[in-house]
Amino acid sequence: EDPPEEGAPPRGGEYIGYFHGGFRGIPENAAPGSAPSDGTFTYANGDVYVGQWKAGKKHGQGSYTYAKDKTKLIGDWDQGKITVGKWVFPNGTFYAGHFRYNKPFGEGVWVFPSGRQLTGQYVQKEQPNEDDPPPDDDEENPAPRPDPKVWCHFQCGEATAVSGGNMLSSLPDDA
C-alpha cells in the first residue's frame, strides 16, 4: 500500500454496529428494514456518523457531526451522501433542504434562533479540476467517477419573521 500523501487527512476510525457480509450495515440487495443496519463510525479526525448503513456506506437516516466546528448534517443518506435534511450549527441556526455532493443544493430555508427564516436556493458550480480522469470509452459500463468539487451560492428568496406562531410575509422596518 502506498504511504499517505503529505498533509492528507488521517484515514480510518472505529465502527461499532451491525456487519453483514463483511460490510457495515445491511447487504446491497437487502430491503430497507429487513435487518438491523445501525452503527456508529468515529473517524480518525474525530468526526462521527451515527445512523444506518448499507453495503459499507451511510444509507438511510443518520447524523454526521464535524469535530472541527461541531456542525451537523442530519437527514436521509443514499450511497454515502446526504440527500435531504438539515445542516445544523452550534448556535441553533440551521439550513433545511436538499443536498448534492454533501453540500446544499436547490430550494431550502435558513432558520435562525430569532425565528427569522430566509428561503431561497443553492446553486452549485463545478470547480475546474485538472486531476479529472479522461472520459470513459465504455459507455455501457462507465467507471465510477469521483464527485466534482463545487462552489455553492445561496440565492435569496423571501425573508419571513415568525412571531408567536404567526408567519409575517415581510419583516418590520425595526426588526
N, C-alpha and C positions, 0 to 999 in steps of 0.2 A: 504494500500500500504506500502511496506517495505521502510524504510528510505534508502537514497543513501549510498553506501559504502564510507568509509572514504577515501579521496584522489581521488574519482571518479570525472571525469569532470562534470560540471553542465549540466543538460539536459533542453530542452525546447527552446523557442525562439519566434519570431514573424513572422507570414506569412501574406503577402499581395498579393492577386491574386485570381484566379478563384478556386471555390469549386464546385464539382459535387458529389452528393450522400454522403456528409459528408467527402469527401477526397479532398486533394489538387489536382488540375488538372482535367483531364477527367477520366471517369469511366474505369475500367479494360478492358471491352469488346468494348470500343469505338475505331473507326478507327482514326489513326493519322490525325489531321487537321479537324476532324468532329466538334470540338468545341474548344473555346479558352482554353488553358492549361497553360498559362504563369503565373509565380508567383515568388516572392522573399521571401526567408526564411532567416532571420538573427538569427543565433544560439546564445545561451546564452554566448558562449565563444568569440563571435564577428565574427566568420566565416560567410560568406554569399554565398548562392546559388541563382543565377538568371537564370531562364530558364523555360523549360517545365516540366510538372508533369503529372503522370498518376497513378491513384488509390493511391495517397499519397506518391509516390516515384518519385525521379528525373528520367525523362524519355524523351528522345528527345534531342534537342540542349540545352546546358546550360554551365554555368561558375560557378565554386566554388572557392572562394578566402579564403585562410587561413589567419586569423587575425595575428597570431603569427609571420609569416615571409613574408607575402604578396605574397607568391607563388599562382599560379592559376592552376586549371585544367579546360581546355576549350575543349568542344567537344561533342560527342554523348554519351548519358547516356541510360542505359537499366536496369530497375528494381532497381534503386537507385545507380548504379555503372557506372563509366565511362568505355567505351569500346574502343574508339579510339579518339585521339585528341592530345592536347598539354599540357605539364607541363611547365609553364612559370615562370621564376624567375625575380625579380625586375630589375636586371642588363641587361635584354634583352636576356639572354641565354634561350633556350628552347629545350625540347625534343618533338619530334613528332613521334607518333607511336600508337601501341596497348597497352591496359591495361587489367589486370585481377586482381580482388580483389582491385581495385582502385590504383594499382601500375603498373609501366611499365612492359610489357611482350612481348616477341617476337621481331621481327625486328623493328628498328626505327632509328632515326637520331638525334644527338645533333647538334644544330646550335648555334654558338657563335656570339657575337656582331661584331667580326672582320670579319665575313663571313666564317670562317672555319667551316667545318662540319665533324662530326665523325659518320660513320654508324656502325651498329653492332646489337647485340640482347641482350635483357634482359632475363636471366634465373631466374626462381623463384624456391626456395626450401622451402618446408613447414617446419616450426619450430615444434618441438615436443610440444604437449600440453596435460598436464595431466588432463585438465578440459573437454576434448572431451567427449561427451556423448557416451554410448555404441552403437554398431551397432543396427540399427532398425530391428525388427523382421518382420515388414510388408513391404515386398519388392515392392508390387504394389503401396502403398501409403506411401512412406517414409516421416518421419517428416523433416521439413526444418532444415538444419544444418548451423551453423554459418560459415562464411568464415574462412579458416585457416589463421594463421599468417604466413607470408612468408618473407624470405630473398631474396633480389633482387641483382643480379650480372650482370654487363654490360660486355659483351664480345665484344671487339673492332673488327671492320672490317676494312674499308678503311677510311683514313683521306683525305679530299678534301678541297682545298682552292678555294674560289670564288673571282675572280679579274675582275672588270669591266664587269661582266656578263658572263665571261668565266669560265668554270669548268677546274681546273687543277687536274689531277688524282693523282699527287704526290706533296708533299709540297717542296718548295725550301729549301735548307740547311740553309739559313739565316732567314727563317720565324719564 
